[in-house]
Amino acid sequence: MNPFHITRQDWHPGNTREVEQSRLDRQIGVEYDSYRHVYLADGHEWTIVGQIAREDGKKYYILECVE
């Protein structure tokens, strides 16, 4: 299961995407750089810029491409 399964492949700084919290916490298909506080996925660096709670009770993080 890939937490970043999205059809879009061309990411640029400033682009955002939503990722379910449980998928991000398990770090499947993504690495976390604790020194710089960024997630590494799809060849880019991502930071958490927000979060959303959906009606189904699941929490999603909004990630922003920073590089």
Secondary structure, 3 states (H helix, E strand, C coil): CCCCCCCCCCCCCCCEEEEEHHHHHCCCCCEEECCCCEEEECCEEEEEEEEEECCCCCEEEEEEECC
